[in-house]
Amino acid sequence: MQFQMSIREKAKIARMVAVFGLLAMWIPPSLGNSGTAVKNSWRGITPLHSSAEDVARLIGAESDSSEAALSGPFKVDGGEVTFSYLTTSLAKIYRAPHSMVGKVFTVYFKPSYPVTRTDVTVAAGFKRCVEERDRTFYYFVNEAGLAYRFLRDGDRLETIIYQPSRAEVRGLAVNTECVF
C-alpha cells in the first residue's frame, strides 16, 4: 500500500519544516539542553559588554553614528532587532559604574515568522514571570538574562529579549524581576 499526501498536506509539512528551521537559527540551541549554560548574546552583541561601536560594525553603520541612530529597529534576517543603551541618566538611576555608560543594555529581537509557546522549548532554569500591571504579556526569564515575551492572547512569542544576567542586575539598583 502506497501512502500519498495531498498538496495541502505537503504544504503544511513544508511550513512546519521552515518554522522549525528558522527557530533553530534564531533561538539559542542550548534552550533544549538544560545542562548547558545559555549564552545571553544576539549575534555577538552582549548586554553590558558590547558598545554602540560593536552594534555599528554588526549592522554595517558608520562608526561615528549617534547612539539614537543605532537603536533601531533594524530589519535583519528572520525579523527585527532593537538595541537600548545604558545612558548617563540610567547609570545614575541604577547606580551603575561610569564604565558601563554607552554599553548595550538590552537587545530586543522580534521574529518575523509566527512562533507560539508550544514551539519554544523553555529549559529548566527559565521561570515564568508576570508583571503586575501588564495584562497583555507574560515572560519566561532565566538567570543568564535571556527572556521570552509572549502575548497572553494566543500564547504567541512576541520578542526574544537579551538583557543583563541576574548576577549583573544584582549589582545594580534595578527593581524588576522580569525584564527591562
N, C-alpha and C positions, 0 to 999 in steps of 0.2 A: 504494500500500500504506500503510495507516494503522498507526501504532505505538501500541499500548495498553499501559499499565502496570497491573499488578495493585495492589490496595490495599496489599499488603505492600511493593512497590517504592516506591510513593508515600510511605508512612510512613517508609521508610528514607531517602529523599531529604529529607523534611521534617526528620527528626532531624539529618541531616548539615548542612542549612542552619542549623538552630537552633544547633548546636555551633559552627559557623564564625562565626555572628553573635555569639554570646557571646564567643568568642575575640577577635573584632575589638573588642569593647567593653572587655575586661579585660586583654588582653595588649598592651603598648605597641605602637603601629602602626609604630614605627621599627625593630622587630626584623627585618622583612623587607627593610629597606633599609640595607645595611651602610655606606653613605656618610653616613648621618645619625647624629648623636650620640643615644644612648639616654638618656632622662631617667630618673633614679632617684627617682621620686616616685609615690606612690599617692594619687590624688585631691588632689594639692597638699601632701601630708604628705611631707617630705623628711628623711631621716636627717641628724642633727647640725645641722639648721637649724630644724625645726619643734619646737614646745613642746607640753606637755600641754594648754595653753590652745587651741592650734590644733586638737588632736585633739578636745577638748571641743566646739569650735564645729562641727567636721565631723560628729560623731556626735550632736550635739544634747544633750550632757550639761551639767550645771551647771558653771560655770567654776571653782567652788571645790571640785570633786571631787578626791579624792586621786589620786595617780599610779596606785596599785594599782587603783583603781576604773576608771581609764581605760585599763588594759592590755588588757582584753577576755578572751576573744574576743567580738566583736560580729558579729551577723548583719547582712549588708549584701547589696545586690543582687548576685547571682551567686556568693555564698559567705560566707566568714567571715574577719574580719581581727583580728589581734592586734598590739599595739604593745609594744616594750620601750624603756626609757629609760636614759640614761646616769646612773647613780646616783653619789653621792659615793664609795662604795667602788669602783665600777668605774672612775671617773675616776682614782682613786689607782692602781689596778692598771695601767690603760692609760696613765698619765701624761698625761692629758688636761687642758687648761686648765679652771679652775673655771667659766668662762663656758659650757662645754658641759654642765654638770650640769643635769639636768632636760630636756634635749633628747631627742627621739625618737632612738633608736639603731638600731632595726631594725623594719620592718613586715613581717608575715607574712600573706600572703593565700592562703587555701585555697579554690579554686574548688569550687562545689557540683555542678558538672557534670563528667562524665568527660573528661579530656584525656590523650592519650598522647604519647609522644616524637615520633611522626610528625606529630602535629597542630601542634607548635610549631616555627616557623621560627627556628632559632638562627643569627643573623647572624654574619658574620666578627667576630672580637674576643671571642667567647664561648669560653671554654676549659673543657674537661671537667675536673672536679676530684673526686677520691675521697678521703675521709678514711680514714686507715689503719685505724682501729678500727671504722668504720661499715660493716657488711656489708649494711645494709638499703637505703641511699640512695646516690645519686651526684648530682652537681651540674653545671650549666653556669653559669659566672660571667663577667661582663665587667668592664672597668676602671671603669665608671660605678657599680658596686656592685649591679647587678641580677643576681639568681641564680634559677635554676630548680632545685627539689629534686624528683628523680624516684625513685620506688620501683623498685628493681632488678628485682623480681618483676613483670613485665608492662610495664615502662617507662612507668608512669603518673605524670603530673605531680601531685605531692602539694601543693607550696607554691611560690608566687612570693615571693621574698624581696627586699626593698628594704633595703639596708644602706649604710654609708658607702662612698664611692668608694675605689678603690685608692690614690689620691693622699692622701685624708684618713686612710686606715688607716696609710700610711707615716709619718705624723706622730704616730702613737700607738704604744705598746708592745704591739701585738697580735701574737700568734704563731699566725696561721692564714692559709692561702691560699684556703680555701673560703668558709665562711660563719660567722656568729656565732649 
